[in-house]
Amino acid sequence: MSISVVTLGTGTWPLVDQIERQHGSVTVVRRCLDLSELLACAHTGMARVALLAEGAEELTASLLEQLSLSSVRVLVLAGHDEIRLAALGVTIVPEGVSGDDVTGLIEQVADSPDPVPSYRGHSHTDDHPRATTVPETHQADTSETHETTAASADPGPFPQGGTGRIITVWGPMGAPGRTVTALNVAAELALTGSTVLLVDADTYAASVAASLGMLEEAAGLAQACRLADQGRLDGDGLQRCATRVSVAGATMDVLTGLTRHDRWPEVRAAALETVLLHASEAYHAVVVDTSFGLESDEEISLDTVAPRRNAATLSACAMADTVIALGSADALGIPRLVKTLPDLTDAAPSARLLLVINKLRKTSVGRSGADSVAEAWARFSPGHGIDATLDWDPTACDEALLAGAVLAESAAKSGLRQQITNLAARALHPEGDSGAEESSPGRAPGTRLGQRMGAWLRR
């Protein structure tokens, strides 16, 4: 079977001449003049392998992802930014190889089952090993030192091999309390002695920095994604992008969100996944605050190069070990969660879901409170029970926001703070999870909340 190849850069021409003289299974179909022409050839399905020399310096994780989506494997000749590209999972062709060697390598990578680079996919193990280099893999230089302020609690060495847990906090449209929950879950985990990174990945309305009273105009997540896209992110680089904050005597690191809503193209899926993978290797817990959108932007799906505004949320859910799914405890918030739950399940097929009903108050659900919510949920969404409820405490939340603090500082003895403490423990330690809250739908049959939900869902 013939293997079509496109090339970029004059440095590939001597090898191309040798390949063409073989008249074998490998055929060079085009010598591209620039990277945009190579991408166009890939998107048309013209080639299965791309061989690059000059121009490889422009490759980023996002561009490699686009090539992989077109089932195109990438090889780069040594001497052309190979250290950085090897860190991104690109196959490096060593100097001095013959046309026969390159042909054999092209046949090898073309027959490999998975063109997706190692930074893709939900895994904290080496499910997607880096592409093979011949004869050796070039590793990025991580010898640069970095000094950080010591945390007040020493949890011991950071976990190795990607054993940290990624906890994504998501909720549908309607302000169900994603940021407040993510911020306080991260703070409670930090108070237990865990090393914690809080990531603001909301591409519509980033608000973690403002909630913590951080007035610096810096988008830490955008900086980390830029380094990841270039293949230059390591543990030290990640910590340089993060800001260390003090919470109730403990410390946690924060990757602040976008400073302007129009900067969302800077947070691309491949780059964010690389950031989260590095974070899971450097911290015990990575808490990600997301936006509401789970749509995959179908109107521009034919343009595979176009960025997706919801890509950050989709990637954070796909990478998560645990997803805390929030819904407001009222006749609008719960049906919204019920309707979007199938989309969340599709977006996070490997994650453990914790369904949490937030802002629980009698005025919105009736006198029976949690029983009304449980009854309504059991009637209209029987597949998964409610795992936890969080009370509505506007006074405590307003005081915390005004002070730029967390509940552990402004309302340490509040019931809401205790509920979030329990939720954080369940999110980080699934082995101690006893399952969803036990409730009997028959205790509050036919509540007004259930009737309103039924009418809302039938619309």
N, C-alpha and C positions, 0 to 999 in steps of 0.2 A: 504494500500500500504506500502511495506517495505521501510524503510529509512536506507541506508547503512552509516556507520560511521567508520572513521579511527581515531586512537588515537596516541598521542605521549607523552611519559614520564610515568614513573612508578607511578606518583601521580594520574594518571587516573585509575589505575587498580582496586581499591576498587569500584569505580562507575561502571566500566565495568562489574565486577562480578555481581553487583546488576541488571544492565540492562539485562544481559544475562539470569538471573534467571526469568525475567518477561516473556520471550518468546512472546514479543509483536511486535509492528511494527518497533521498532528500533533494528537494527542488527549491531554489531561490526564486520567488515569484516577483519580488520588488526590492529595489534598493532605495529606501526612503531618504529624503533630504532633511527632514526634521521630525521631531517627536509627534507633532500633530498629524502628520501624514501617516506615521506608523500606527497611531491610535485609530485613525480612520480605516486603515486596512484591517486592523483587528476587529473593529465593530462590524465590518461587512462580512466577516467570516472567511476572509481570503487566506489567512495563515493560521497555523497551529503553534508555531514557535517564532519568537523574535530574538535576533542576535544583534547586540548593541556594542558599540565602541564609543566614539564621541557622541555626546548627547545623553549618555547614561547619567550624567550629573544632575539632569533635570527630573529623573524619576523620583517619585515619592510613593509613600504607602497608598495614597488614594489612587494614583495612576496605576500602580501595580494591581490594585483591587479591580479597577476597570478592565485591565487586560485579563485578569483571571476570570472575570465574569464572561468574557468572550472566549474562554477556554484556550487562551494563549499563554504558553510557558515562556519565561524570559531567561536568556543567558546574556551575561556581560563579560567582555574580554577583560582580563586582568590589566591593571594600570589605569582603569577608568572609574575611580571612586568605589573600588571594590570593597573596601572595609565597611563603608556605610551601607552599601547595598547588600552585602552578605548579612548584615544585622537585620535587614528587612526580609531575608529569606530567599534572595536571588541566587541562582547558580552562577558561580564564577568560573570562567574558562581560563586556565593558567596560560602563562606565556610560553611560547615555543611549541605549542601543540601542532600536529599536522591536520590536514583536511580529513583524514580517516578518523582521527581521534574526535574531531568536532562532530563528524557525522554520527559516530557512535553515541556521543553525548546527546545530540539532538534526538536520536531515536529513543534513547533512554528516558529523557524528560517528556517526550511526546507520548510515551506509553504509560507514564505514571498516572495513577487513578485520580488524583486530586490536584487540580491546578491552583487551588486556593492557598495563598501564602500562610505562613505559620501564625501570623497575628490575627487570623480570622477564626471565628467559631467560638462556641461556649465550651471552654475547657480550661482547667487549671493544671492539667497534666500535659504531657507532650503528645497529645492526640494528633497534632499536625506538625511533625518535625520539620525543621528548616530544610530548605532545598540543599541537595548535595553539591559540594564543591569538589573540583578535581584539580590536584590531588588532596587539597586540605581546605578546611573551612576557616575563613578569615573572621576573626572576632574583633569587635569594636574595642578601642582603648578606653578602659574605664578607670585609669590610674589617677585621674584628677581627684584631689581630696576635697572634702566639703565639711565645714564645721556647722553644727546646729546646736541650738540651745537644748540642754538636757531637760527631759521631762521630769515633773515632780515625782511621778511614779515610774519605777523601772520594771516593766513586765518581762525583762529578759531579752534575749536576742530575737530579732525579727524572724518570722517563719521563713523557711526556705522551700523552694520547689513549688511555689504558688499555693500555699496552704491557707492563706488569708481568705476570709469570706467576703463576698460582694453582696451588699444588702441594698436593693433598689426600692425606693419609695415612689409609688405611682398612684394616681387617682384620676378619674375622669374630669371633664370640664365642670366648673362650678365651685372652685376654691374649697376642696374638701379638707385642706390643711396639710398639704404635702410638705411644704418647707418647715413648718413648725414641728411636724412629726420627725422629719429627717434630722433636723438640727438637734432636737432633744434626744433622739435615739443615739446619735453619734456622741453627744455629751455624756449620756448615761454609760455608754460602753467605755468611754475614756475614764470615767470615774471608777470603773472596775479594774483599771490598770492595763487595759488593752491599748495597743497603739492603733490610732484611728485616723483615717483620712475621710473628710467630708467633701464630696464633689458636687458642685452646683452645675448640673447638666441641663437646666431648663433653658431652652433656646427661645422661649417666648417672653418670660418675665423672671429673669434671675434675681433672687432676693436674699440669698444666704448672707452675703456681705453686709447688706443693709440691716438685716435682722440681728447681726452680731455687732453692729455699730462700727463696722470697718469702712472708713471714709476714703481709703486710697483708691484711685482710679487704676486698677490693675485687674486684668482678666487672666487669672492664673491658669484656668483650664485651657484657654486659647493658646497660651504660651506652651503648655505641655503638649497640646495637640500638634502645634507647629514642629516641635522637636521630634515627636513621634512620627509625623508625616515624612520628615527628612531622614528618619532612621538614626537619630542622634540622642534619643531618650534613654537614660539609664536611671538607676535608683537615686544617684546624687542629683541628676537633672530634675527629676520629679520633685524632690524635696526643695530644690531651689525655686521651683515654680509655686510651691505651696507656701501658705502663711501659717505660722504657728500661733495659736491663740490659747489663752488661759480660760478655763471654764471650771468654776467652783473649786479651784485648787489643783485641778488636773490640767493637762494640755492635750490638744488635738491639732492636726494639720488640716488646712482648708484650701481646696482649689476653688477660688472664687469664680463666679460666672461671668458672662459677657456683660460689658459695661453699656452696650447699646444693642437694641433688638436687631438692628440690621447687620450685625456681625455674625449671625448664625452660620453662614457658610464656612466659618473657620473651624467649626466643630464637626468634622466628617466622621463617618462610621468607622473606617479602618483606623484612623488616628485615635479616636476615643477608645476603641477596643485595646489598642496597644497600651494606652495610658492605664486602663483598668487592669490589664495583665501585669504590668510593672507594679501597680499599686498593691495588687493582691500578693505580690512577692515581698513587699516592703512593710506591709501593715497587717495587723491581726484582723482588722475590720475596715472595709471600704463602704461608706454609706453614700448613696447617690440620690440626689434630689432631681427629679425629672419633670417634664411638662406633661400635659394630658394626651397629646396626639399619638395615636398608634397607627394612623393611616400611612400607607406607603407611597403617597403622592402619585396615584395612578395616571394622572393627566400628563406627567412628564416621564413616565416609566420607560418610554422608548428612547429617551435621551439618557443613556447610561452614565454619561460624564457629569450630568447635572447634579448638584448637591441636593440633599433632602433635609428639609427643616426638622422633620420628625425622626431623622436617622439617629440622633443622640438618644432619644427615648427608647427607640426600638433596640439599639445596641446595648443600652444599659439594662434593659429587661432580658435580652438574650444572654448577656454575660452573667446575670445574677445567679447566686446560689439561693437567695431568698428574695421574694418580691412582697413587700408590704403594700397591699391594694386597699386604698382608702375610699370610703364613701361617706357622704354627709348623711346624718341621721334625720332625714326628712322625706317627704313624699316626692321630691325631685331627685335628691342625691342617691337614694337607694336604687330606684329604677335605672338611673344612669349607669351605676356600677353593674347592675344585672345585665344591661344591654351590651356593655363593653367588655364583660368578663370573657366571652369567647375570643375576642381579639387579643386580650392579654394572654390567654392560654396559648394562642398561636404564636405570639411574640416571645413568650418565655416558656418553651416546651419542657426545658430541663429544670426550671426553677421550682422551689417549694413556695407555695402561695400562702400568705397569711392575710386573710380577709378581715379588715378592721373597719368598724362603723364608728365614725368620728362625730364630734359635736352632739353627743347624745343629750337631749333635754326634753322635758315633759311637754313643753309648749308645742313641739313639732311632731312628737310621736304618740302623745297621749299619756294618760296617767300610768299605764303599765310599763312605760319606759322600755327597758331592754327586752322585756317579754313581747311587746308589740313588734319590735324590730325583728326578733327571732321568728315570730309567727309569720310576719309578712315575707321574710327572706325564705323560710321553709316552703311557703306556698308557691313562690315564683322563681326560686333558684335553688332547687333541692340538691344539686350536684355537689355543693361544697358548703359546709356550715360556716357560721361566723366564728372567727378565732378570738376576737377581742373587741371590746367597745371602749371608747374614750369619751369621758364626760366633756360637756361644753363648759368651759371656765374662762369667759372673756376677760374677767378682771385680771387673772393671773397672766394670761397671754398678752394683754395690753401692757401690763407693767413690765413684762419681760422685753417686749418690743421697744418700749420707750427707753428702757435702760440699756438696750443692746446686750441682753443677757439671756441665759437659758433658765428653764424652770427650776433647776437645781440651785440657782442663785437667788432668783426673785420670789419663788414660791416653793421652797424645799419641802414643805409639809402638805402640799395640796394633793388632793386625790388624783388629779390629772397627772401630776408628776409621778406618782406611784404606779399608775397604770402604764405610763410610757416606760418606766423602769422595767416592769414585767415584760412588756412587749419587746424591748431591746434584748433581754436575756433569751427570749424565745427565738428571736431572729438570728442571734449569734450561735446558739447552742440547740440545734434541732433535736439532739439526742434526749434533751430534757423536756421536749414538747409532749404533752399528754393529749394533744388533739384539740379539736374545736370545742368551744364552750358548749357544755351540755344545756339544752333547753327543751322545753316541751311546748310545741306549737299549740297544743290544746289548752294551755293555760290562759291564752288570750285570743279565743277564736273570733274571727270576723271583726278585727279592730278597724278603726277608721283609717289607720295607716295602710293596712292591707287593702282596703277598698280603694283608696286613692292610688296606690301602686298599681293595682289591677287596671284601673281606668287609664293610667299613664302608659302602661306597657301595651295596652290594646290600641293605642292611637296609631 
